[in-house]
Amino acid sequence: MDPRKIDDSISVAPQISVDDVAEAARLGFRTLVANRPDHEEPGQPPMSELEAAARNHGLNWVYMPVESGNITDQDVDRFAPMIRDAEKPVLAFCRSGTRCTVLWALSAARHTPANEIFTKARGAGYDIAGLAPRMAQQASRQD
C-alpha cells in the first residue's frame, strides 16, 4: 500500500488489496473511500471483498465510483459533503490515486485557495495544475 498524505484529514492511494485494509486500520485511518468502479480492470480486487475487510477492521466504507478521466460536477457534488462529514482521517483510493486527488481538489476549491490545494497535491506527488479552470469554476459554488 502506498498512502500519500494530502493533509491531516485525507490521504490518497493507488489500488489497495484486501490485505492492505488491515494496514490502513493500523495506520489510524477511520474511513476508506473507493473511487474506482468495480471491474474497471482485470485482477482488481472486488469492492465487496474490500468492503468486508474494511468493516471487519472497524473502518467506515464509502463506495463512490467515478469514471477515470470523466469527473463530473455531480461527482464533486457527491464527494464534497461525503469528505466533509466522513470520520477522519480518510484514505481514498482508485487506480493511481489521481482520481481521488482530483475529486478532493475540486471539492476543496469551494473553500480553500487554489495555491494551497496545488501545494498539498504536489506534496502528495500529484500535479493538478491543469485543473485550474475547473477549480476556479468550483470556487463559485458552496457545498
C-alpha positions in Angstrom: 0.0 0.0 0.0 1.2 3.5 -0.9 -0.8 6.1 1.1 0.0 9.6 0.0 -0.9 12.2 2.6 -2.6 15.3 1.3 -3.3 16.8 4.7 -4.3 15.5 8.2 -7.8 14.7 7.1 -7.2 12.8 3.8 -4.6 10.6 2.1 -5.0 9.0 -1.3 -3.6 5.8 -2.7 -3.3 3.7 -5.8 -5.4 0.5 -5.8 -5.3 -1.3 -2.4 -5.6 -5.0 -1.8 -7.7 -6.8 0.8 -4.6 -7.3 2.9 -3.9 -3.6 2.8 -7.1 -2.8 4.7 -5.6 -4.1 7.9 -2.6 -1.9 7.4 -4.9 1.1 6.7 -6.6 0.5 10.1 -3.3 0.0 11.9 -2.1 3.4 10.4 -5.2 5.0 12.0 -7.4 5.6 9.0 -11.1 5.7 10.0 -12.8 5.8 6.6 -12.0 4.0 3.4 -13.3 5.6 0.2 -13.3 3.6 -3.1 -13.4 6.0 -6.1 -12.8 3.2 -8.6 -15.6 1.3 -10.3 -15.8 -2.4 -9.6 -14.4 -4.5 -12.5 -12.6 -1.5 -14.1 -9.6 -3.7 -14.8 -8.9 -7.4 -14.7 -7.3 -8.6 -11.5 -8.7 -5.7 -9.4 -10.0 -6.9 -6.0 -13.8 -7.0 -5.9 -15.2 -4.0 -4.0 -17.4 -6.4 -1.9 -14.2 -8.0 -0.5 -12.6 -4.6 0.3 -15.8 -3.5 2.0 -16.0 -6.7 4.1 -12.3 -6.2 5.1 -12.9 -2.6 6.0 -15.9 -3.4 8.2 -14.0 -6.3 9.7 -11.2 -3.9 10.7 -13.6 -1.2 12.1 -13.3 1.2 9.2 -16.2 3.1 7.6 -16.7 2.2 4.0 -17.8 4.6 1.2 -18.2 3.3 -2.4 -18.3 6.3 -4.7 -17.1 5.1 -8.1 -16.1 7.7 -10.6 -15.2 7.1 -14.3 -11.5 7.8 -14.9 -10.9 10.9 -16.9 -14.6 11.9 -16.7 -15.1 13.5 -13.3 -18.4 15.5 -13.5 -19.7 18.3 -11.3 -22.2 15.8 -10.0 -19.3 13.6 -8.8 -17.8 16.6 -7.0 -21.3 17.4 -5.5 -21.4 13.9 -4.0 -17.8 13.9 -2.9 -17.7 17.3 -1.2 -20.3 16.5 1.6 -19.1 13.0 2.0 -15.5 14.0 2.6 -16.6 16.9 4.9 -18.7 14.6 7.0 -16.6 11.4 6.9 -14.8 10.2 10.1 -11.2 11.2 9.6 -8.6 10.5 8.6 -9.8 9.2 5.3 -7.9 7.0 2.9 -9.4 7.3 -0.7 -8.2 5.1 -3.4 -8.5 4.5 -7.2 -6.2 3.0 -9.8 -3.4 5.5 -9.3 -4.7 8.0 -6.7 -5.2 10.7 -9.3 -9.0 10.5 -9.5 -9.2 10.8 -5.7 -6.9 13.8 -5.7 -8.9 15.5 -8.4 -12.2 14.9 -6.6 -10.6 16.3 -3.4 -9.1 19.3 -5.2 -12.3 20.2 -6.9 -14.4 19.9 -3.7 -11.7 21.8 -1.7 -11.7 24.6 -4.3 -15.1 25.6 -2.9 -13.5 26.8 0.4 -9.7 26.7 0.0 -7.4 28.9 -2.1 -6.1 27.2 -5.2 -2.4 27.7 -4.4 -2.9 25.8 -1.1 -4.6 23.0 -3.0 -1.9 22.8 -5.6 0.8 22.7 -2.9 -0.9 19.9 -1.0 -1.5 17.8 -4.1 2.1 18.4 -5.3 3.3 17.3 -1.8 1.4 14.0 -2.3 3.0 13.5 -5.7 0.2 14.8 -8.0 0.5 17.7 -10.4 -3.0 19.0 -10.9 -2.1 22.4 -12.4 -4.3 21.6 -15.4 -7.3 21.7 -13.1 -7.0 25.5 -12.5 -10.0 26.4 -14.7 -12.3 23.8 -13.2 -11.2 24.8 -9.7 -12.0 28.4 -10.4 -15.5 27.3 -11.5 -15.9 25.3 -8.3 -14.7 28.2 -6.2 -18.0 29.9 -7.0 -20.0 27.0 -5.6 -20.7 26.0 -1.9 -21.0 22.5 -0.5 
